[in-house]
Amino acid sequence: MPGVGSSSLKVGSSRGDLTSRDAAAHGNAVANAARPATIAETGELEEMASMRSKLPLLALLLSLAAPAARADVLNIGIAGDPGLLDPARSGNFIDRNVLASLCDKLIDTDPDQHFVPQLATSWEWSPDGLALTLHLRAGVQFQDGTPFDADAVKVNIERDRTMTTSLRKAELRPVTSTEVVDPSTVRLHLSEPAAPLLAFLADRAGMMLSPRAITQLGDDIAAHPVCAGPFSFTERVPQDRIVLDRFPGYWNAKAITIDRIVFRPMTDSSVRLVNLQTGQLQIIDQMSATDVVTVKADPHLQLAQHVAVAYRTLQFNLNHGPRAETPLGKDPRLRMALEKAIDRNAINQVVFEGLFVPNNQAEVPHSLFWNPDHPVPERDLEGAKALLRQAGVQRAAFTLELANTPIDAQIGEVIQAMAREAGFDIKLEQLEANTGNVANLAGNFDVALLTWSGRADPDANVSIWMACNGPFNFGAYCDPKMEALLKEGRESGDTDKRVAIYRKVADRYLADMPQIILFNYTWIWGLSGRVEGFVPNRDGLIRPQGLRLKPQ
C-alpha cells in the first residue's frame, strides 16, 4: 500500500503516438521547400534542359529532409463527459480536471494540499477574522485580452455568491461584500470568521472568468469559457472531445510547452488503457487498480499515483422521511454493529488490489487533522453480533443504494456478504447518478454509498455531510454539539486550536455514526513514456504547468 501523501512514477522508454500529430505536424512541412537560387551557365542548351528535368525531384528530396514544425498535442482520457464548464455551476470532479487547464484560481494547492499563490500572490486575514485581503498578480490578462484586476475578482465573487444557479453560494455564504481597494488589491468582507474560505478560493470559487465574456455570453459562457488560465477553449463535441489550445498571453507562459490538450471522455477504464497502450492517449486518469500490473509491465508506459483526499462513505437516513423510521435509522448501536461487521482491509484487497487506504475518518490517515485516538478498526464479528443482541434485534434488513458501476457493485457485494454473517440482510440497489441524487434529495433511501472528492480544509470534508444544513446531508443528521464544534472550527484561524476542534468533531461523528467512512482513494494515472514533468497531486487534478512531451 502506498504511504500517505506518497507518489510514485515508473519511467519507461517512449513509443510513437498515432494521433497527436495528425493535423498539426504536417501543416506547413512541404509547401516551402528550399530550391537552388540559380543554375550555373554551361553554354550548353541540352545540359540546361537536363537540369530542369531534375529540379522537381531535387525539390521533393529537400522538402522531405527539412524538419517539420512540430506541435505537441496531449490527449487525455477522462472517466466521463464533463458537465457545465462554468466554475459557478460546475458540480462534479471531471469538470474540475478540464477547468484546471482553462482557469487559474486565486489560490492553488501543492501536491500535499498546502495553499500556494496563483492569481493572488499573497493574502492576509484581519485581526477579527472578518475580512480577507488578497493581493493580485500584476500583468495577467484573460484569454479575450481583458485585464485581470480587482474589479474582475469582484465581478466573479459577486456572481458566484448571488447567481440563482450558482453552486458556489453555500461556499461563499459568509461573504457579505467584495471591496476593490485598488486595481491590485481586493478585500472580502465576512459576516463571521470563515477559515475554510481559503480552500474554496483554491477551487472553483477562486476560478476567474472574463467579466467581458460574462456580460456578452451570460449563461452561455459554459459553452465557451474565457478564463485567465494557460489554455483557451477551442471546441467541444459532446461525448467525444474537448479541445483546448495554448494561450500565448498566459502570465506563466514559460511553464507551458504543450500546444494543444484534447480531453477524450471514455467511461470504461479498460478502453482508456487500450488507447494508452496504442498511443492514442498520452495520459489516462482514474485508472482501475486492476490495470496497474499491466502498466507496470509495459516498458513504454509510466505509472503515477498519490493518496487522495477523496473518500467513500456509507450515509444513513436518520431523519428524512418515512424510510428513516427503522431500527437502523434510530439506534446507533445497529450502525456501530454494521461497522464492526465490515472488514475495510478486505474491501481494499478484493476490489482495489490493496492500493487504496482503509479509513474511518474524513481526513487522510495520519495527516494533520486525522484523530489518532480512533485508529481504523479491524473487523469484529462477535462485537457486531453482541450489539445487535443489545438492541433486541435478531436480524436487520435494509437497502443499500449504489451507483450503477462495476466497482460499486463489487463493493456492495463484499459488504453484503460480510454483514450477512453478523445478522444484516442487505438488498443492493444500483441507480444511475442522476436517479440516485434525486432519491437522496427526497430521503428515498435507507443507506447510500457516496463519494466526496475532498478539499484542503477539514471543515469542507465534514460539514457537507454533518452540518444540519450541509448540502449533502441527505440523511438529515443534526446534532447541536456537532453544530457548535463546526462553528468553532470555521471561526478559528489558529491551526493548533483547529486540530483540537476537529479531533472532537471526529469523536462526535464516530459516536453518533451518521456515516461509516470506508476508505480513501489512491489516484492512479497511466502515462505514455513520452510524458515528462507530471506531478501527482492529492486532489487528483492534472495540472498542465511543467508537462512536456518527448518527440516521437
Secondary structure as the mmCIF struct_conf table of DSSP 4:
data_model
#
loop_
_struct_conf.conf_type_id
_struct_conf.id
_struct_conf.beg_label_comp_id
_struct_conf.beg_label_asym_id
_struct_conf.beg_label_seq_id
_struct_conf.end_label_comp_id
_struct_conf.end_label_asym_id
_struct_conf.end_label_seq_id
HELX_LH_PP_P HELX_LH_PP_P1 PRO A 2 GLY A 3
TURN_TY1_P TURN_TY1_P1 VAL A 4 GLY A 5
STRN STRN1 SER A 7 LEU A 9
BEND BEND1 LEU A 18 THR A 19
TURN_TY1_P TURN_TY1_P2 SER A 20 HIS A 26
BEND BEND2 GLY A 27 VAL A 30
TURN_TY1_P TURN_TY1_P3 ALA A 31 ASN A 32
BEND BEND3 ALA A 37 ALA A 37
BEND BEND4 GLY A 43 GLY A 43
HELX_RH_AL_P HELX_RH_AL_P1 LEU A 45 ALA A 65
BEND BEND5 ALA A 66 ALA A 66
HELX_LH_PP_P HELX_LH_PP_P2 PRO A 67 ARG A 70
STRN STRN2 VAL A 73 ILE A 78
BEND BEND6 ALA A 79 GLY A 80
TURN_TY1_P TURN_TY1_P4 PRO A 87 ARG A 89
BEND BEND7 ASN A 92 ASN A 92
HELX_RH_AL_P HELX_RH_AL_P2 PHE A 93 LEU A 102
STRN STRN3 LYS A 105 LYS A 105
BEND BEND8 LEU A 106 LEU A 106
STRN STRN4 ILE A 107 THR A 109
TURN_TY1_P TURN_TY1_P5 PRO A 111 ASP A 112
BEND BEND9 GLN A 113 GLN A 113
STRN STRN5 PHE A 115 PRO A 117
BEND BEND10 GLN A 118 LEU A 119
STRN STRN6 ALA A 120 TRP A 125
TURN_TY1_P TURN_TY1_P6 PRO A 127 ASP A 128
BEND BEND11 GLY A 129 LEU A 130
STRN STRN7 ALA A 131 LEU A 136
HELX_LH_PP_P HELX_LH_PP_P3 ARG A 137 ARG A 137
TURN_TY1_P TURN_TY1_P7 ALA A 138 GLY A 139
STRN STRN8 GLN A 141 GLN A 141
TURN_TY1_P TURN_TY1_P8 GLN A 143 ASP A 144
BEND BEND12 GLY A 145 GLY A 145
HELX_LH_PP_P HELX_LH_PP_P4 THR A 146 THR A 146
STRN STRN9 PRO A 147 PRO A 147
HELX_LH_PP_P HELX_LH_PP_P5 PHE A 148 PHE A 148
BEND BEND13 ASP A 149 ASP A 149
HELX_RH_AL_P HELX_RH_AL_P3 ALA A 150 THR A 162
TURN_TY1_P TURN_TY1_P9 THR A 164 THR A 165
BEND BEND14 LEU A 167 LEU A 167
TURN_TY1_P TURN_TY1_P10 LYS A 169 PRO A 174
STRN STRN10 VAL A 175 ASP A 182
TURN_TY1_P TURN_TY1_P11 PRO A 183 SER A 184
STRN STRN11 THR A 185 LEU A 190
BEND BEND15 SER A 191 GLU A 192
TURN_TY1_P TURN_TY1_P12 ALA A 195 PRO A 196
HELX_RH_AL_P HELX_RH_AL_P4 LEU A 197 LEU A 201
TURN_TY1_P TURN_TY1_P13 ALA A 202 ASP A 203
HELX_RH_3T_P HELX_RH_3T_P1 ARG A 204 GLY A 206
STRN STRN12 MET A 207 MET A 207
STRN STRN13 LEU A 209 LEU A 209
HELX_RH_AL_P HELX_RH_AL_P5 PRO A 211 LEU A 217
HELX_RH_3T_P HELX_RH_3T_P2 GLY A 218 ALA A 223
BEND BEND16 HIS A 224 HIS A 224
STRN STRN14 CYS A 227 CYS A 227
BEND BEND17 ALA A 228 PRO A 230
STRN STRN15 PHE A 231 VAL A 237
TURN_TY1_P TURN_TY1_P14 PRO A 238 ASP A 240
STRN STRN16 ARG A 241 ARG A 246
TURN_TY1_P TURN_TY1_P15 PRO A 248 GLY A 249
TURN_TY1_P TURN_TY1_P16 TRP A 251 ASN A 252
HELX_RH_3T_P HELX_RH_3T_P3 ALA A 253 ALA A 255
BEND BEND18 ASP A 259 ASP A 259
STRN STRN17 ARG A 260 PRO A 265
HELX_RH_AL_P HELX_RH_AL_P6 SER A 269 GLN A 277
TURN_TY1_P TURN_TY1_P17 THR A 278 GLY A 279
BEND BEND19 GLN A 280 GLN A 280
BEND BEND20 GLN A 282 GLN A 282
STRN STRN18 ILE A 283 ILE A 284
BEND BEND21 GLN A 286 GLN A 286
HELX_RH_3T_P HELX_RH_3T_P4 ALA A 289 ASP A 291
HELX_RH_AL_P HELX_RH_AL_P7 VAL A 292 ALA A 297
TURN_TY1_P TURN_TY1_P18 PRO A 299 HIS A 300
STRN STRN19 LEU A 301 PHE A 316
BEND BEND22 LEU A 318 GLY A 321
HELX_RH_3T_P HELX_RH_3T_P5 PRO A 322 ALA A 324
BEND BEND23 THR A 326 THR A 326
HELX_RH_AL_P HELX_RH_AL_P8 PRO A 327 LYS A 330
HELX_RH_AL_P HELX_RH_AL_P9 PRO A 332 ALA A 341
HELX_RH_AL_P HELX_RH_AL_P10 ARG A 344 PHE A 352
TURN_TY1_P TURN_TY1_P19 GLU A 353 GLY A 354
BEND BEND24 PHE A 356 PHE A 356
STRN STRN20 VAL A 357 PRO A 358
BEND BEND25 ASN A 360 GLU A 363
TURN_TY1_P TURN_TY1_P20 PRO A 365 HIS A 366
BEND BEND26 SER A 367 SER A 367
TURN_TY1_P TURN_TY1_P21 LEU A 368 PHE A 369
BEND BEND27 TRP A 370 TRP A 370
TURN_TY1_P TURN_TY1_P22 PRO A 372 ASP A 373
BEND BEND28 HIS A 374 HIS A 374
HELX_LH_PP_P HELX_LH_PP_P6 PRO A 375 ARG A 379
HELX_RH_AL_P HELX_RH_AL_P11 LEU A 381 GLN A 390
TURN_TY1_P TURN_TY1_P23 ALA A 391 GLY A 392
BEND BEND29 GLN A 394 GLN A 394
STRN STRN21 ALA A 396 ALA A 403
BEND BEND30 ASN A 404 THR A 405
HELX_RH_AL_P HELX_RH_AL_P12 PRO A 406 ALA A 422
TURN_TY1_P TURN_TY1_P24 GLY A 423 GLY A 423
STRN STRN22 PHE A 424 LEU A 431
HELX_RH_AL_P HELX_RH_AL_P13 ALA A 433 LEU A 441
TURN_TY1_P TURN_TY1_P25 ALA A 442 GLY A 443
BEND BEND31 ASP A 446 ASP A 446
STRN STRN23 VAL A 447 TRP A 452
BEND BEND32 ALA A 456 ASP A 457
HELX_RH_AL_P HELX_RH_AL_P14 PRO A 458 MET A 466
BEND BEND33 ALA A 467 ALA A 467
TURN_TY1_P TURN_TY1_P26 CYS A 468 ASN A 469
TURN_TY1_P TURN_TY1_P27 PRO A 471 PHE A 472
TURN_TY1_P TURN_TY1_P28 PHE A 474 GLY A 475
HELX_RH_AL_P HELX_RH_AL_P15 PRO A 480 GLU A 491
HELX_RH_AL_P HELX_RH_AL_P16 THR A 495 ASP A 512
BEND BEND34 PRO A 514 PRO A 514
STRN STRN24 GLN A 515 SER A 528
TURN_TY1_P TURN_TY1_P29 GLY A 529 ARG A 530
STRN STRN25 VAL A 531 GLU A 532
TURN_TY1_P TURN_TY1_P30 ARG A 538 ASP A 539
TURN_TY1_P TURN_TY1_P31 GLN A 545 GLY A 546
STRN STRN26 ARG A 548 LEU A 549
#
